[in-house]
Amino acid sequence: MFEFVNTYNSCVDKLQNVKSQNLPWDKQSKLEQEIKKSYPCSQVRDAYVKRGMGYCRFDQKIEE
């Protein structure tokens, strides 16, 4: 569980970093999709759903 939480939170950090850059919408969206679809974020997203935690938006960190 600890590894799952760390990996998930790392993906949240990556996405928040993209949002903080104030890029044009199309560039921001493209970068966000690349992060969400790449390893390890894609695996964490699938695990999030399989664990019954709902839809994975990576909008906030999971408390450890």
C-alpha positions, 0 to 999 in steps of 0.5 A, a space after each residue: 500500500 505504501 508504494 501505491 500511495 507514494 507513486 500516486 502522490 508522485 503523479 499528483 505532483 507531476 500534474 500540479 507542476 504542469 498546472 502551475 506553469 500556466 501554459 495554454 490550455 492545449 499544451 497543458 492538456 497534452 502534457 497532462 494526458 501524456 503523464 496520465 497515460 505513461 508509466 507509472 501513472 497509468 498503472 496507478 490509475 488502474 490500481 486506484 479503480 480496481 481497489 474500488 476507490 472511484 474514478 482517478 483524477 489525480 486531483 489531490 494526494 492520498 494521505 499516508 
